[in-house]
Amino acid sequence: MTIAQRDIAALIGSRICHDLISPIGAIGNGVELLGMAGSVDGPEMALISESVMNANARIRYFRIAFGAAKSEQLMGRSEIMSVLKDVGAGSRVQVAWQSDDKVPRDQVKLAFLLIQCFESSLPYGGTITIVQEQDSWVLECNAERMKIDTTIWEFLISANADKNISPAEVHFALVPDAAKNANRNLRTDLRENAITLTF
């Protein structure tokens, strides 16, 4: 059986996130027990607790964005919003999500990758809205100051765009395959203070 290269990458992402979430959860449980025992307190404990929560939130987000996803797998809106709330805690970027109660996981994966693309253009903060309109999606980000690298955004149309990307930009290169896997045609509209994506 031949496994497509993009499927291998997604399976690796799922495996890494799966293997990391358990020890991070165990650390969180240990910190909670220490707090209940009253043996450790102060800013150090608060910093550890905050770091564990942040790591846990990011792993949950990455598992969706970089992991394997199939259209028959459904995600509940409450679960999606919980992940976005936790990963966005303390962030200068505010994300608002509106969707049906149940959403195909491959569409959520595509949306999560696109949120990361938005965040790359919002170094000074801003707002992101994701709205499901029947069978279509409209994603938009707005900010007074944005940093838009048009050559990077070309990856949303074609993974063969002529530019080397860094690890911090890999989500751009993953979007075309994610869109293809979800049977979606992505349209982009780049403006000075806003970006709109539809699929």
C-alpha positions in Angstrom: 0.0 0.0 0.0 1.4 3.4 -1.0 0.9 6.3 1.4 0.9 9.8 -0.1 3.7 12.0 1.1 1.2 14.5 2.6 -0.5 11.8 4.5 2.8 10.7 6.0 3.4 14.3 7.2 0.0 14.5 8.8 0.4 11.1 10.5 3.8 12.2 11.9 2.1 15.3 13.2 -0.6 13.3 14.9 1.9 10.9 16.4 4.1 13.7 17.8 1.1 15.5 19.3 -0.3 12.3 20.7 3.0 11.3 22.4 3.5 14.8 23.9 0.0 15.4 25.3 0.2 12.7 27.9 3.4 13.8 29.7 2.3 17.5 29.5 -1.0 16.4 31.1 0.9 14.5 33.8 3.0 17.6 34.6 -0.2 19.6 34.9 -1.7 17.1 37.2 1.5 17.1 39.3 1.4 20.9 39.6 -2.2 20.8 40.6 -1.5 18.2 43.3 1.4 20.3 44.7 -0.9 23.3 44.8 -3.6 21.4 46.7 -1.0 20.1 49.2 0.1 23.7 49.8 3.7 22.6 49.7 4.7 25.0 46.9 3.2 28.4 46.2 4.2 31.8 44.7 5.1 33.2 41.3 7.2 30.2 40.4 4.2 27.8 40.7 2.0 30.3 38.8 4.6 30.4 36.0 4.8 26.6 35.8 1.0 26.3 35.7 0.7 28.9 33.0 3.4 27.3 30.9 1.8 23.8 31.2 -1.6 25.3 30.2 0.0 27.1 27.2 1.8 24.0 26.1 -1.3 21.8 26.4 -3.3 24.3 24.4 -0.7 24.5 21.6 -0.5 20.7 21.3 -4.3 20.5 21.0 -4.2 23.1 18.3 -1.3 21.6 16.4 -2.9 18.1 16.5 -5.8 19.6 14.5 -3.8 21.8 12.2 -0.9 19.4 11.5 -2.5 16.0 12.2 -4.4 13.6 10.0 -8.0 14.6 9.2 -10.8 13.0 7.3 -14.1 14.4 6.2 -16.1 11.8 8.0 -14.6 12.8 11.3 -16.7 15.5 12.9 -15.6 18.1 15.5 -18.0 19.8 17.9 -18.2 23.6 17.9 -17.7 23.7 21.7 -14.4 21.7 21.3 -13.2 24.0 18.6 -13.9 27.1 20.5 -12.3 25.6 23.7 -9.1 25.0 21.8 -9.1 28.5 20.3 -9.9 30.1 23.6 -7.0 28.3 25.4 -4.4 28.9 22.7 -5.4 32.5 22.4 -5.2 33.3 26.1 -3.0 36.4 26.5 -2.6 36.8 22.8 -2.8 40.2 21.0 -4.8 38.4 18.3 -8.5 37.9 19.0 -10.3 35.0 17.2 -14.1 34.7 16.8 -15.5 31.4 15.4 -19.1 30.9 14.1 -20.0 27.5 12.7 -22.5 24.6 12.8 -22.6 22.4 15.9 -20.7 19.7 14.0 -17.9 20.4 11.4 -15.9 18.0 9.3 -12.4 17.7 10.8 -10.6 18.3 7.5 -12.4 21.7 7.1 -11.4 22.6 10.7 -7.8 21.6 9.9 -7.8 23.9 6.9 -9.3 26.8 8.9 -6.7 26.3 11.7 -3.8 26.4 9.2 -5.3 29.6 7.7 -5.6 31.1 11.2 -1.8 30.6 11.5 -1.3 32.3 8.1 -3.3 35.2 9.4 -1.3 35.4 12.6 1.9 35.6 10.6 0.6 38.8 9.1 -0.5 40.2 12.5 2.7 40.8 14.5 1.2 43.8 16.2 -2.2 42.1 17.0 -5.6 42.2 15.4 -8.8 40.4 15.0 -9.7 37.2 13.1 -13.2 36.1 12.3 -14.2 32.7 10.9 -17.8 32.3 9.7 -19.4 29.2 8.2 -22.1 30.2 5.8 -24.0 26.9 4.9 -21.4 24.9 3.0 -18.9 27.8 2.6 -16.4 29.5 4.9 -15.4 33.2 5.1 -12.2 34.0 7.1 -11.1 37.6 7.6 -8.4 39.3 9.6 -8.2 43.0 10.3 -5.6 45.3 11.9 -4.3 48.8 11.8 -0.8 47.5 11.0 -0.2 44.4 9.1 2.9 42.7 7.6 2.0 40.9 4.4 4.6 39.0 2.5 2.9 38.4 -0.9 5.4 35.8 -2.0 4.6 33.7 1.1 0.9 34.1 0.5 1.4 32.7 -3.0 1.8 29.3 -1.3 -1.9 29.3 -0.6 -2.5 29.0 -4.3 0.4 26.7 -5.2 2.8 24.8 -3.0 5.3 25.2 -5.8 5.6 28.9 -5.3 9.2 30.1 -5.9 10.3 31.0 -2.4 12.1 29.2 0.4 10.1 29.1 3.6 11.3 28.9 7.2 9.8 26.5 9.8 7.8 29.4 11.2 6.1 29.7 7.8 5.5 26.0 7.1 1.7 26.4 7.5 1.6 28.4 4.3 3.1 25.4 2.3 0.6 23.0 3.9 -2.5 24.9 2.9 -2.8 23.7 -0.8 -2.8 20.0 0.2 -5.2 20.6 3.1 -7.6 22.4 0.7 -7.3 19.6 -1.8 -7.9 17.0 0.9 -11.1 18.8 2.0 -12.2 19.3 -1.7 -12.1 23.0 -1.3 -11.1 25.9 -3.7 -9.4 28.7 -1.8 -9.8 32.3 -2.8 -7.7 35.1 -1.4 -8.1 38.9 -1.2 -5.1 40.7 0.2 -5.5 44.4 1.2 -3.5 46.9 3.2 -5.4 46.4 6.5 -7.4 43.3 5.9 -7.2 39.8 4.3 -10.2 37.8 3.3 -10.1 34.1 2.5 -13.0 32.0 1.3 -13.4 28.3 0.6 
